[in-house]
Amino acid sequence: MNEKNQHSTRVHNTVIAILTVAVVGTIVESVSQGWEFWVPTLLFAGLVASWGMHIFQYRQSTFRENYYLVFSMMVAFDHGTQVFCRYRYDDVVPSCAHYICCGDNNPFCRYVCGE
């Protein structure tokens, strides 16, 4: 049981790291490009919520995995809707979150991703 918990924690650490890099990059690009002014605040709040859920082990791990997946899709959608983007990672972040989080056959992940 302890080994499975350690593996889950490592997976969540990886997802949070990828999500943090993507959100910080999107916030920096949003501010520098002059996109919508309210989006960086929402992205920052979502990132803080992700870290808070991870640090305090809020609810079950499947709930956190579902949140990471949906939040990464929202970040990718926001970044992908902008016409002038320096970097195109719209497919990378949700794909990473999907493959990392859905290793345990999470039914919500399969539903959201259309599997």
C-alpha positions as CSV (number, residue, x, y, z in Angstrom):
1,M,0.0,0.0,0.0
2,N,2.8,2.4,0.9
3,E,4.6,1.8,-2.4
4,K,1.4,2.6,-4.4
5,N,1.0,5.8,-2.4
6,Q,4.5,6.8,-3.2
7,H,4.0,6.1,-6.9
8,S,0.8,8.2,-6.8
9,T,2.6,11.0,-5.1
10,R,5.4,10.9,-7.7
11,V,2.9,11.0,-10.5
12,H,1.1,13.9,-9.0
13,N,4.4,15.7,-8.5
14,T,5.1,15.3,-12.3
15,V,1.7,16.5,-13.3
16,I,1.9,19.5,-11.0
17,A,5.4,20.4,-12.3
18,I,4.2,20.2,-16.0
19,L,1.1,22.2,-15.1
20,T,3.1,24.9,-13.2
21,V,5.4,25.4,-16.2
22,A,2.5,25.6,-18.6
23,V,0.5,28.0,-16.4
24,V,3.4,30.3,-15.7
25,G,4.3,30.4,-19.4
26,T,0.7,31.2,-20.3
27,I,0.5,33.9,-17.7
28,V,3.8,35.5,-18.9
29,E,2.7,35.4,-22.5
30,S,-0.8,36.7,-21.6
31,V,0.6,39.7,-19.8
32,S,3.3,40.4,-22.4
33,Q,1.0,40.1,-25.4
34,G,-1.8,42.1,-23.7
35,W,-4.5,39.4,-23.9
36,E,-7.5,39.4,-21.6
37,F,-6.6,41.0,-18.3
38,W,-8.7,38.7,-16.2
39,V,-7.3,35.4,-17.4
40,P,-4.0,35.5,-15.5
41,T,-5.9,35.9,-12.2
42,L,-8.0,32.8,-12.9
43,L,-5.0,30.8,-14.0
44,F,-3.0,31.8,-10.9
45,A,-6.0,30.9,-8.7
46,G,-6.3,27.5,-10.4
47,L,-2.6,26.8,-10.0
48,V,-2.8,27.7,-6.3
49,A,-5.8,25.4,-5.9
50,S,-3.8,22.6,-7.6
51,W,-0.9,23.0,-5.3
52,G,-3.1,23.3,-2.3
53,M,-5.0,20.1,-3.2
54,H,-1.7,18.4,-3.7
55,I,0.1,19.5,-0.6
56,F,-2.9,18.9,1.7
57,Q,-3.9,15.7,-0.1
58,Y,-7.4,17.1,-0.5
59,R,-10.0,14.4,-1.0
60,Q,-9.2,11.2,-3.0
61,S,-6.4,11.0,-5.5
62,T,-8.9,10.5,-8.4
63,F,-10.6,13.8,-7.6
64,R,-7.3,15.6,-7.7
65,E,-6.4,13.8,-11.0
66,N,-9.7,14.9,-12.5
67,Y,-9.1,18.5,-11.4
68,Y,-5.6,18.4,-12.9
69,L,-6.9,17.1,-16.2
70,V,-9.8,19.6,-16.5
71,F,-7.6,22.5,-15.4
72,S,-4.9,21.5,-17.9
73,M,-7.5,21.4,-20.7
74,M,-8.7,24.9,-19.7
75,V,-5.1,26.2,-19.8
76,A,-4.6,24.7,-23.2
77,F,-7.9,26.0,-24.5
78,D,-7.1,29.5,-23.3
79,H,-3.7,29.4,-24.8
80,G,-4.9,27.8,-28.0
81,T,-7.6,30.4,-28.7
82,Q,-5.1,33.2,-28.9
83,V,-4.0,34.1,-32.4
84,F,-0.5,35.4,-31.7
85,C,1.2,32.7,-29.5
86,R,5.0,32.4,-29.3
87,Y,4.8,28.7,-28.3
88,R,2.3,26.1,-29.3
89,Y,1.9,23.5,-26.5
90,D,-1.9,23.2,-26.7
91,D,-1.8,19.5,-27.2
92,V,1.1,18.7,-25.0
93,V,-0.2,19.7,-21.6
94,P,-3.6,17.9,-21.6
95,S,-2.0,14.9,-23.2
96,C,0.6,14.6,-20.5
97,A,-2.0,15.1,-17.8
98,H,-4.2,12.4,-19.4
99,Y,-1.5,9.8,-19.8
100,I,0.0,10.4,-16.4
101,C,-3.3,10.6,-14.5
102,C,-5.2,7.9,-16.3
103,G,-2.8,5.1,-15.7
104,D,-5.2,3.6,-13.1
105,N,-8.1,3.5,-15.5
106,N,-9.9,6.5,-14.1
107,P,-13.4,6.5,-15.6
108,F,-13.8,10.3,-15.5
109,C,-10.6,10.7,-17.5
110,R,-11.7,8.2,-20.1
111,Y,-15.1,10.0,-20.3
112,V,-13.6,13.4,-20.7
113,C,-11.0,12.3,-23.2
114,G,-13.5,10.4,-25.3
115,E,-12.0,6.9,-24.9
